[in-house]
Amino acid sequence: APCVPRYVRVNTLKTRVDDVVDFFKRQGYSFLGKAGSMEELRTLSGKKFLLDLHLPELLVFPPQTDFHDNRLYTSGHIILQDKASCLPAFLLSPVASSHVIDACAAPGNKTSHLAAILKNKGQIFAFDLDAKRLATMNTMLTRAGVTSFKLAQQDFLTVDPHDPKYSKVTYILLDPSCSGSGMVNRLLVEEAAPSAERLQALAGFQRRVLSHALSFPAVQRLAYSTCSVHREENEDVVQAVLQEQGSAFRLVNVFPSWPCRGLATFPGAECCLRASPADTLTQGFFVAVLERCRDQAAVPSSLPASAEESLKQGEEMEPGAAPPKKRRRKKQRVK
């Protein structure tokens, strides 16, 4: 059986990594510092724990460590969340005070992660169709100290992108329903692989919902993720929607140090990330980050060159993103 470590995300809305580390030390755990390699995560045992080598607020404990009765968990200071499931919010990396949509939000771990990245500033609009799951999510977000969110029991496909209340939504996290084929506990039960028909139906839904998300007028950056191992729900969906969008959006080459990339099914697919128990010691997962293209071929800028440069320098770099491409200026001929 794949032995995935127990990952614990420190909820920075309520506490700090150092304080949580001290708490676990007082509970008799020994802290080994920041992991230097996957091998260190793979060989964790007993009452030892590490800081993850990729994600800044993630602690790693041996598999099967149980924290459901731990005070830090019941008080919302820590969130039990698989490492791969932390990637979408981390890579979306919304700037504090942004407006963000979490399109298929329940059970809410990614929503609370977004809120922590936003430092509870700005606004999160979270949608889910299931009333029961939304109620559970509301409890969980409140326990985690998330304040800046609006929950709506609504199918994201029916949300009007031109509704004025979403006019400032610049970031979207989209984690649509999928086959769940990457979930380790499902792998153990040896479930039958989904049929080709089922995969095509899911992929059709995923393409529609991704296109819909990209139609929000102010959206600049979107993270698309699934807990599926099938290219039909992953690379194929991203490729189809990018083609349909023409040159409006591009894939961002995120997290170059992440070992596991998208399947090379189309040019640029290596910009996407994959995760699996064997390669990354996580659930099976897929993430792609899309960004609206800056109008390269648009009207030449009327700003003087120096002003344009200082604007460029003011842009914040997102984690693992490639720097914005500079336009080549024509050299002036010396008369």
N, C-alpha and C positions, 0 to 999 in steps of 0.2 A: 504494500500500500504506500502511496506517496506520502511522505511525512512532511507536511508543511508546518513551519514554525507558527507559534501563536503570536500574532502581531497586535500591538497595543498603541493606538494613536493618542498622544497627549493632547487634550482639548485646551488649546491656548486661550480660549475665551475665559477659562476658569483657573488655569494654573500654568506653571512653567515646567519644562523638561527636567531641570535640576531638582525641583521640588518633588516631582514624581519619582525620580531616581532615588532621592533621599528616603522617601516613604517606603519604597520597595526594599532598600537596604535595611531599614529598621524592621521590616518583616522577615529578615533573614536571607534575602537574595544577595548574591554578589554581582556587582556591576563590572563588566569587562571593557567598558569604554566603547568607542565607535568601531564598528566592524570594518576590517580592511579588505575583506573578500567574501564571496559567496560561501566559500569553504567554512569560514568561521560560523556563518549562520547554520550551515548544514550539520555541524558537529556540536551544537549547543546541547547541554544536558543538565540534569539536576536543577539546582536553584540558582542558575546563572542567567544573566541577560545582557544584551548589547543594545547600543544605539544603531539603527539601520545604516547601511553604507550609502543608500541612495536618497532616502527621504528624511528630512531634518527633524520631524517630531514623532518618529516612529520607533518604539522600543520592540525588541525581539526576544521572545522567551521560547523555551523548548516546546515542541508540539504537545498538545493535550493539557498544557497548563490551564487551569480553570479559574477565571476571575469573576464569574457571575455573582458570587457573594461578596466580592471585594468592595470595601467602602468606597474606593475611588471610582469604581464602575457604577455603583448604585447612586452616587452623588453626581455623576456626569463629568467627573474630572478626566476620565479616560474613556475612549470609545474602542470597542473591540471590532476592528475592521481589517480585513485582509489587505496586505500591501498593494496588490494589483488594483484593488478597489479605491485606493488612495490616489492613484495616478491621474484620473480624469480632472479632479478639482485642482490638484497640484500643477498639472500641465496647462489647464485653462488659465490659472494664475491671474484672476481678475484683480485690477487695481482697486485699492480701498475706495469706498463710496460709489462704486459702480452699481448699475442695475443689472441683475443677472436672472436668467430663467433656468430653473431646473425642471426639465420638461416631463420626465417620468420619475418622480422624486422618491416615492416610498421604497424602502423603509426609512430613508432619511440620513444615512451615514454620510453620503456625499454632500447632502444639503448642509449638514452641520460643519463639514470640512470647508465648504465654500464660505460659510459665515465666519469661520475662524480666520481664513485667508483675508476676508474683507474686514476683519476686526470688528464685526457687527455694525460697520458703517455701510451706507448704501441700502440696497433693497434686493431681496430674493423673492421671486415669484415661483412657487412650487406647485406643480400640477400632478394629480394622480386620479385615476378613475375609481379606485376602490375605497369606499367610505371607511371601512374597518382599518385598512392600512394607513389611511390618512389620520385617523384618530390616534393610533399607536404612534405615528410619526410626530404628531403635535405634542404628545407627552414627552417623547424622546428629545425633541428640539428644545422644549421648555427646560427639561432637566439639564441639557447641555448649555443652558444660558444663552441660547440664540434668541435675539429680540427682533431682528430686522427681516421678518419673513411674512409672506401672505400665502396661505394654503388655499387651493381651489380644487374641489372635486370636479374635475373636468378632463375630458379627453383632449390632450394637447392639440390634436389635429383640428379641433373645433375652435381653438383660440384664434381670435382675429389679429393678425400681425399688425394691422393698421389702427388698432384701438389705441387712443392717445395715452392710456396708462402704461403702454409698453414702448412709448416713443424714445425712451432713453436706455432701452435694453441693449447693451453693447456686447454682453457675453452670454452664451448659452451652453449649458451642460446637458447632453442628450445621451441617456443610457436606456434605450428602448427595450421592451420585452424581447427576449431572444430564446434560443433553444436551451440555454443554461448548460450547454455541453461542457463548459469549462469548470463547473463546480466540482471540487474534489470529492465531496461526500456523495455526489451523484456517480462519479466514476467508480466508487467502491461498490455501489449496488449493481454495477455493470448493466445500466439501463440500455435498452436497444437504441441505436443511433436514430435520430429523427429521419423520417422518410424524405425522399427528394421533394415530394409535394409539400410537406410541412416546411421544409427549408425555404422553398420558393415562396410560400405564403408569408413566412416571417420576413424574408428579404424584401418582398414587395411592400410590406408595411414599413419596414425600416427605411427604405428609399423614400417613401412618401413623407415620413415624419422628418427625415433629414432635409429634404427639399423645403418642407414647410418651415422648419427652423431657420433656414437660410433666407427665407422671404421676409423676416423681420427687418424693417428698413434700416435700423441703426446698428444691427449686429456686426461686430468687427472680428470676433473670434469665437470659435465653437469647438468643444471637445465631444467627439462621438465615441462611445465605448459599448462593448458587449462583454458578457461572460460566456462567450461562445468560442469554439476552436475552428468553426467552419468558415472557409473563405467566402461562401455565399452570403454570410451575414456581416462580413468584415470588409476585406479588400474590395470585393465585388460591389458592395453597396457604395463605398466611398468613390470608387472609380466611376460608377454609373452617374452618381449625383454631380461629381466634378465635371464630367463630360457635358451633362445637361446645363450646367451653370456657365459653360464657356470659360471666359477668362476672369469671371467675377471673383472666384475664390481659388486659393492655392493651399496645398498641404504645407504645414510648417514642419521642418525637420527637428523634432523635439528630442531632447534628452539624448544627445549623441553617445553618452557613456552607457546607456541601457543596452545590455548585451543582445536582446532578442528583437529582431525587426520584423516588419510586415513581410508577407510572402511576396516574392518578386513577380507579381502577376501583371503589373503595369508600371511604366516609368514613374519613379517617385514613390512607389509603394514602401520603399525602405524608410521613408519618413515616419511611417506608422510604427507603433510598438506592439509586440505580443508578449504574453507572459504565460508560463506554464509551470507545473510542479517540478518537472525535470530541469528546466533551464533557469528559472528565476525563483524557485521555492515558494510559489504563490498559486492561487487558483488560476485556471486557464482564462485569459483575458485578452482584449484587443482595445487599443486606443489610437484615434487619429485626431489631430488638431488642424482645423481649417481656419484660414484667415482671409478676410476680404483683401483683394489686391489693391494696392494704392494705384491710382490711375497713372500708369507710366506714360501711356501714349496721349494723355490729355493735353490740354492747352499748356504751353510752356509757362513756368511760374513767373509771376510778375514781381516776385520778391527779389531784392538784390541778393547776390550769391551769399554774402556774409549772414544775412538774416535767415536764409534757407538752412545754412549750416548749423546755426545756433538752435534752430527749431529741431533739426535732426538730432542734435546732441541731447536735447531735452527729452527725447523719447525714452521710455523705460524699456530695458531689455527684459524679456520674459525668460524663465529658467530654460536653458537648453535650446533657445531659439537662435536661428541664424540672424546675423545683423541685417537690417533693411538694406536692400541693394541700392547703391548710389547710382544715380543717372550719370551717364557719361556726357560731359559737356563738350560741345564742339570746341576745338582749339581755335582761338581767333587768329586769322592770318595776319602776320605783321605786314603792314603796307610799306 
